């Protein structure tokens, strides 16, 4: 098997420290000392013409004097020297590099990061940085992170890739509950991208979960490929995507040169590949904790137990809002709990199992074991104010030690108040394999992610595409190649050619043609202006509805022709139903996205849209529709007719394939409204805007081989 592109960087056999120093506290000294302290077993080469020896290692004058080309060169130099030394490293055969420096030179044209990236790409040299805090690979004791943690790092199963060097450093230095196998601060990603790091982590046998904190995907195609690979291998990915608001996106660009991207597109990518998007670092840490533990979820919901009735009410409220289901315990479980509990306590889940200090530990432990054993309990969690040294809290350690041996289900503890001091307590629980999560909200959100990951495993695979005639596809591609915006009639004709139901219609430019077309289409009908340049027909008074006969049609046409011009579109009035908006947008990073939303004027009012990467199958289309807030209306709210959801999903499925097949020739498709009914449904209005083909794709590829 060929070597991974990142192997020389993340698993080097030799490391050169360019700018190594004897000065304690300097980065050139700390970087070398931390590499050695971490147990690195490869060859170490300090490089600095000022010294003969650094930290007991012979020091060389330059990279060219080394006895071998190093796998990795860590460059700790003044900004002005980076370009020269990176070129020297490439020339002497160095295979990878780390650049901590921000690589900013005033008035540099092109900017220094671009020049460094060109050197690295020409040499096929992966570079971590610039503007990074390095990496740690605990699987092979490689630490290119010159800010030593305050505690000994324990190798584990969490891989972290973070565009925030501060988040990376904070978790490395202070978060003892997470045990990493790999952690990377990629910085500017000069030649190694987030996609590459994810791919490398997926090749590590110790990886159970990957956390990413990203501003943008600089290699969109590689990013999608890496997420697809994670899904195939059932390795969960937990993501914080920053730059979601306009101001945040502006800051992301100034921070690292990132183009933050369209949040809708990222959400669609994450939905497609089962990425667990979190809102903040607390939720990320909690979710990584639960995914890192080795036990698989059983069927059912959360089995929750605590020592306070009032706090149980809080947990129930939070779980309801977050969407976490509790296990529905059976009568046998209720009977066993009744036998253990004080008569004042109810045998329900979530369970309050406190009734005074008498035999508290024994009763609590037996109740938790009974609750966890119920067939509908997927995992168990203790909710309590975790107070280190407090007898009730301390007894939970022994209870969990016993249960972890008697049950194969995941067990965790949630401290309801994150501000209490319980670092040592969490460490002792962690030694048993029991996560301690700070805060009820992060804990419950983490449970939701765990349950969602379990349930996603049962989602059906993608379906084959509809059978579209190749000549039909090519003819529309040619029509759209000039970037033309099709009018309503031609836009509806395109949809009809791809099997999407449209209203019967015709275009006419004089009264006789209007009357003749009406005889074919039939009454009642709608009459709209079709004059070029009138985009908002209703605003211009260009729509006449409910026309029932030829006389009324003549009057309506005369009015439109006099005010707006002679060209009109006639269509049969659509049946009664629910107005939906369907559409396609083309994201510059990830390509075409398909959309479904409430239609008509509601599409902008309610902001209730769902997006997915095109193409999608019918099952995925149904999931999009099911997530709409207006879904109760489609289901027949208060006795209204129920929409045929399968037919609506079929239309969305077909539209997604239109997007996939025409995506590089289309910038937008807007179908609004589409009338969803108990029957076939029908597209009433549409616009298709073409786009000139544009060259270019995301650079790099994840999992590249050297």
N, C-alpha and C positions, 0 to 999 in steps of 0.2 A: 504494500500500500504506500502511495506517495506521501511525503511529509507535508503536514499542514503548512499553509502559507505563514501562519503566525508562530510556528514552532521555534524558529531562531529568536524571536522576541520574547515569548512567554515561557519557553522551556529551553533556555540556552545552556550550552555546555561550557561556554567561556564568556566572560564579561570584561570589557574594558571600561574603566572609569576615567573619562577624559575631563581633566580639571580636578583630579583627585587632590586632596589637601591634607596637610598635617594639622591644620588649625581646628581645634575642637569647636563644635557647634556650626562650622561651615557646612554648606550643602555638599561640598566635595568630600568632606570627611564623614558626614552622617550617612550619605548614600552607601559608601563602602562598608562602614561599620554595620549598618542594618542588614546588608546583604550577607555578611559573614555571621552576624548574630542569628539570622534566620536559618542557618544550617546549610547554606549553599555549598554543594560538593564539587562544583565545576572549577575551572581555572579563573583566577582573578588577576587582572592586569591594570594597576594604576598607571595613568598617563599624565605627566606634567613635567616639563623641562626643568622646573625649579627644584625637583627632589630626586634623590636616589632611592628613597624608600618611603612608603606610606603604610602605617598600621602593620608593619612586619612584612609587607610584600614589596618586591623589587618594583621600582617606578621607572617607566620608560619615557623617553623624550617625545615620542610621537607614535601614532598608530602604525606608521610604516616600520618602526623598529620592533614591533611585537614578534614573538616567535611563530605566530600563526594569525590568520585573519580571525578576529573574534566573531562569535555568533552575534553578540550584542554589544553595542557601544552606548554608554550613558553619557550624554553631552552636557556638561555643567560649565558653561562658558558665557562670556559676555555676548550680548545679542549680535554685536558687529562681527563676531568670529564664527557664528553658527553656519553660515553658508559655506565658508571655506572648509571648515572641519567636516561637515557632512559630505561634501564632495570628496575630501580626502578619504573619509571612511568608505565611501562607495568605491573609490579607485583601488583601495587596498583589499577589497573583498569582504568588508564587514557586512553581515547579513541582516542586521536589524539595528534600530536605534531608539533611544528615549530622549526627548527634549522637553525639559520642564519649563524653560523660558517661554514667555508670551510671544516672542519673535516679532515684536513690533519695532519698526524703524520709521521715524518721521519722514514723510515725503518719499518713501520708497516706492518705485514704480517699475515693474509690478510689485505688490506687497511681498515682504519677505516670506510669509507662509506659502505663497504660490511658488516662489523660487525654490524653497526647500522641498515642496511637494513634487516639483518637476524632477529634482535630483533623485528623490526616493523612488518615484515611479519608473524612471529610466533604469534604475539599478534593481528593480523589483525588491526593494528593501522595505519591509513593514516598519513604520515609525509610530511609536506611541507619543502623542503630542503633535505640535507644540502646545504650550499653555495647558499643561496637565500636571497631575500629582503622581503619575506613575502607575504601577500595578503591583499586585502580590499574587503569586501562584503557590499556594500552600501544598499542592500535590507534589511539587518537586523542589520546595524550599527556595524559591526565587522571589526576592523582595527588591523591587526597584521603586521603593517608597521611602524617601529619606526622612520621614517624620515618625519616629518609633512610637508604636502604641504603648499606652501606659500599662498594659497587661500582656501576658503571653497569648499569642494568637493560636487558637486551636483549629486544626484543619476540619472542614465539614463538607456540607453539600450545597451551599448557596453560592451561585455565581452572580456577581454584581458588575454592571457596566454603567457608569454614571458620567454624564456631561457636566454635572456639578462636582468640581473638585472638592468643594467644602463638604458636600454630602458624603462623598467617598471618604474623605479624611475623618469626618466625624464618626461614621460607622466603623471605620477601621480602628480608630483610637479609643472609642468609648462604648460601643455596643457589644457587650459580652454575650448577649443571648443569641446572636447570629454567628454561626461558624461557617466561614467561607472556604471554598476550594480555590476560587479565582475572584479577584476584584480588580477592576481596570478603570482608570480615569483617562479616556481617549483624547481629551483636548480637541485640537483642531482636526484630528483625523487626517493627517497629511497623506498617508498612504494605507493606513489600516483603519477600517470603519467599524462602527457598531455592529454591522452585519457580520464582519469577520470574527469579532470577539464572541458574538452569540454562537456562531458556527463552531468555534474552537471549544467553547464551553460544552456544547452538545456532544463533542467527541470525548470529553472527560467522563470516565465511568462513574466518578463520584458526584456528578451533577444531578440534583433532584429538582431544583427550581432555579430560574434565572430572573434576576431583577434588573430592569433597565430604567434609567432616569435620562430622558432624551429631550433635546431641543428640536432636532430634526434628524431625518434619515438621509445622510449625504449620498448613500448608495441605495436608492429606493428599490431597485430590482433585487439586489442582494439582500436587503432587509426583509422583503417579502419572502424570498427563498429561505432565509434563515428561520423566519416564523413558521413557514410551512413545514420545515424540517423538525422544529420543536413539536409541532402538533402531531406529526407522524410518529415521533418517538414518545409522545405523551409526557413531555417535559413542560410543566406550566411556565409561562412567562408572565411576570408581574411588572406593569409599566406605569411610571409617572411621565406624562407628556406635558412639558411646559411650553409656553409660547402659544397658549390657546386663546387668550384674549388679544386684542389688537395691540395694546400697550406692552403686554408681556412679549409678544412676537417681535416688537420693535427692540426691546431690551435684549432678546435672544440674539438678534442680528448684531447688535453692538458688542455683546459679550463674547461671542465666539465666531462671528461670521456666518452663523447659521441662518438659513432661510427657514423659518419655523414651519411653514407649510399650512395647508388647510386643515383645520381641526376636524371638520366633517370627514375628510379623506382618512385621516389617521384613525378616527373612531371606526370607520368602515373596515379598514385593514385589521384593526384589533378584533372587531366582531367576527370577521371572516376566519381568522386563525386562532380564535379562542384566547386571545391575550387578555389578562385581567387588568383593566385600567383602574388605577387607584388615584385618589385625590391629593394625598399628602404622604409625608414620610412615615408618620405613625401607622397609617393604614398599610403602607408598603412593608414595613418591618413586621407588623402583625401577620400579614398574609404570607410573607416569606417564612416566618416561624412555623406556621401550620403546614405549609407545603414541604418544608425541610424534614419534618418528622416522617419516619418510614412507613407508617401504617396507612392502609387504604381505607376509604370510607365504605361503610356498609350502606344499605338502602335506608331511607327514612330521613328524619330530621335531627335537630339538636336535643340532646338530653342535658338539661341544665339543673344545677343544684346550688343552693346557697344557704346562708345562715341569717337571712333577714327577710321578713315579709315585705317591708317597704321597698327594699332594694330589688326584690323580685318584681314588683310592679314597674320599677324603672326599666329593668331588663326586658320585660314584656313590651313596654311602650317602644323602646328602642328597636327591638327585634321586629315589631310590627312595621315601623317606619322603614327599616332597612330591608325588610323582605326575607327574614330568616324564619323558616318553619320549625316549630318544635315537634319532637317525636310524639306521635299519638299512641300513648301507652295503652296496653290491653288490660282486660279485667284481672287477669292473673297477676300482672305487675302491680295493679292497684291493691289487690288483696295482700300481697307480700309487703308493700309499703305500709299499709294500714297496721299490720302486725308489728312493725318496727316503730312507727311514729307515735308521738304524744297525741292523745285524743283531740287536742286543739288544732292539730295540723292536718291539712287535706292531702290525700295521696294523688297529687297531680304533677304534671310536668309543664313548666319548671317547678321545682320542688323547694319549699322552705323546710329545711331539716334542722331547725334549731328550737329547742324547748328547754333551755337551761343547761348548766354544766354537767349534770349527772350523766355519765357514760356518753358524753357528746361525741367523742371520737369514734366509739364503737357503733353508735346508732348512725352517725353520718356516713361512715364507711360502708355499713351494710346497705343503707338506702341508696348510696351512689352505685354500689355494685348491682343492686336490683334494677335500678333505673337504666344503667348502661347495658344490662343484659336483655332488655326488651327488644323484640324483633324489629321495631321501628326506630330504634336509636342508632343513628349513624356515627355519632361521636359524643363524648361527654365533656362538659366544661363546668368547672367550679367558678361561680361568681361571688367575690367577696372583697372586702377591704383588706388587702394583703398587708399585714403588719408584722414585719420580722420580729421574732421573739415573743409574739403574742401566742398564748397556748393554743387557741382554736386554729390560728393560721399555721402554726408549726405542725399540728397533727395532720394537716393535709398532705404533708410530705410522706408520712408513713402510710396514709390511706392510698395515695397514688402509687407508692412503691408496691403495695399489695395488689392493687387493681391492674397495674401494668403487666403483672405476671399472670393474672387470671382472665384477662380480656385481650382480644386482638384489635380492639377499636381505638381510634385516636383519643387521647385525653389531654386536656389543657386547663390552665387556670387563668382567669381574667381578673385582674385587680381593678375594682370599680373606680378607684381614685388613683390616677397615674402619678400624683405628686408625692406619695408616701415613699419612704426609703425601703426598697426591697431588692437592691442589686444582688446582695449575697443570697437572699432567698431564691431569686430567679436562677442564680448560678447553681444552687444545690438541686433545685427542681430540674434544671437542664441536664444535670448529670444522670438523671433518671430517664431522660428523653421526654420530659413534660415541659412544653412551652409555657412561660408565664408572660401574658400579654398585658401591657399597661393601658388601661382604659376600656370601658365596656363597649364604646362605639367602635374603635379599631378591632376589637375582638370579634364583634358580631359581623362587621364587614368582612373580616378574614374568613369567618365561617361561610358567609354567602359565597365568596369566591371559591372556597373548597367544594361546596355543594354544586356550584355551577360547573366546575371542572369535571366532577364526577358525572353529572347529567349530560354534559356535552359529549362524552364518550359514546353515547347512544345515538347521536345525530347521524342521519343517513348520509351516505356518500353523495357526491355530486352526480347529476343525471346527464344523460347524453343530450346534445343540442337538438333543437328542432331541425327538420330536414328542409333547409332553404336551398333554392336553386342557385348554383354558383353564378350563372349569368345574371340573375336578378341582383345579387349582391354587387357584382362588378359594375352593372349599369348605374346603380345608385352611388357607388364610390366615384365613378366618373362624373356624375352630375354634381356631386358635392366638392369635387377636387379644386374648384376655383374659389372656394370660400363663400359661395352664394348663400343667402338666407332664403329658404323656400317660403312661398306664401302659404296661407292656410290650406288651400285646396291641394297643393302639391305635397305639403307636409302630411296631410291626412292620406293622400295617395300612397306615400312611402309606408306609412303605418299599415295600411290595408294590404300592401304587397307582402308584408311580413306577418300576415295572419292576425293582426290586431283589429277588432271590429271597429268600424267607423260609420258615422251617419251617412246615408245616401246623399250625394251632393252634386252640384254642377256649377260651372262658372258661365256667366252670360254678360253681354255688353250692350244689349238693346232690349226693348220691351218684348218684341216678338220672341227672341231667344229665351227670355225669362219665362214667358207663358208656356212655351213649348217644353222647356225643362221641367216646369212644375207639373205637367201632365204625367211625366215619367216618375218623378220623385214622389208625388202625392202630398195631400194636405193632412193635418196642419203642418206648416213649414216656418222656417226662420229665413230671413233675408238680411244679409250683411254686406256692407261695403267691402269691395276687394280692390280698392284703389291702392296703388303702391305708396308706401310711406306712412300709411295710417296704421300704427301699431296698436293703439288702444281704441278699438272700434266703439265701445260703449261710451267712452268719454266724449267721442266726437259725434254722438247721436247716430252712429252708423249701424245699429242693430234693430231689426223689427222682428218681434216674436209673435207666435200664435196666429199666423195668417191662415185663414180657413177657406178662402175661395179666390178665384181669378180676379174679381173686382177689387178686393182688398189688396191683392198682390200688385195690381196695376197702380193703385194709389201709393203704396209703400215704395215701389220702385221709382215712381216719378219724384217723390220727395228726396230719396237718396241720390238719384242722378242729378237733380238740380243743385243740391247742396255740396255733394262730395265727388261726383263723377259717375260715369255710366257703368263702370265694371262692378259687378256684384257676385256674391256667392249665395246660392240657394241650398238649403238642406232641410231634410225632414226634421220636425221637432223631436227631440230625444225623449225617450220614455221617462217616467218618474223614477227616481232612485236617489242614491247618495252621491254627491259630487266629490270626486277624488282628483288629486293632482298626481300625475306620473311624470317622471322626467329623467334626463341624463345630463350630467355635467362631466367634463373631462378635466381631471386634476393633473397639473403639470408634473407631479412626482409619480403618482400611482395609476394614472390613466382613467378610463371611464368608470363612473359610479352611477348606479341606478337608484332612483328615489321614488318613494310613495308618501303621500301626505293628504290631509284634507284638501278638497279642491275649491274652486271658485275664489272668492275673496278671502276665505278662511285660511288659505295656504300661507299668507303672510301674517295673519292675525294670531294664529295659535302656535306657530313654530313647532308643529308636531310632525316632523318629518323623520323618516328612517332611510338610511343609505346603506348600500353594500357595493362591493367591488363587482363589476360586470365581468363575465356573465354569472348568473345564479340559477340554481335549480328551482323547481316548484316548491320543494320543502323549505328552502331558504326564503323564497318569496312569501310563503305563509308565515314564517317566523317574523319577517319584517312587518307584515300586516298586523299580526298578533300584538306587536309591541306598540302600536299606535294608541294614543290616548282616546281616539275616537272609535276604537274597536267596538265598544258597546253599541254605537249607532249602526255599525255594519251587522251586528248580531240581532238587530230588531228591537231596539230600546223602546220600552213601553208599548209593545204591540205593533210597532212599525214593521213593514216587510223585511225579512232577513235577506241580506245580500249573499249571492253565491260566491263564497270566499275562494273556492277552488278555481272558478273562472277568472276572478280578479288576480289570483296568483299566477294563473297561466299567462295572462296579459303581461304581468310584470316580468315573468320569466322570458317571454318573447322579446319584450322591450330591452331587457338586459343583453340579449343576444344581438339585437340591432346595434346596441352600444358597442359590444365586443367586436362585431364584424365591420362596423363603420367608424369605430372610435377615433382613428387617426385622421378621418375626414370630417369629423363633426366636433363642434365646440359646445353645442347645447341642443337638447331636445326637450320641449315643454309641451306636455299633453294636459290641458286644463280648460274645461273639466273633462274627466272621464266619468260617465254616469254608470255607477255600479248598481246592478239590479238583481232581482231574483233569477233572471235569465242571463243572457250573454253579456249585457253591458255594451257601452258604445263610447268611442272617443268623439267628442263634439268639436273641439278646437285644438289646434296644435301648431307649433312652429319648430322647424328644424333649421339650425344655423350651421353651415359648413365651415370647415377650417382647412387652410392650406397645409399639406403635409410638412411636418417639421422634423429635421434630422436631430439625432442626439438621444442618449439614454444615460441612465445612472452609471457612474464610473465604478469600476471594480466589481468583484463578485465574491460572495462569501464562500469560504472554504476553498480558496485558491491554493493550488499546490505549487511549491517552488520547483 
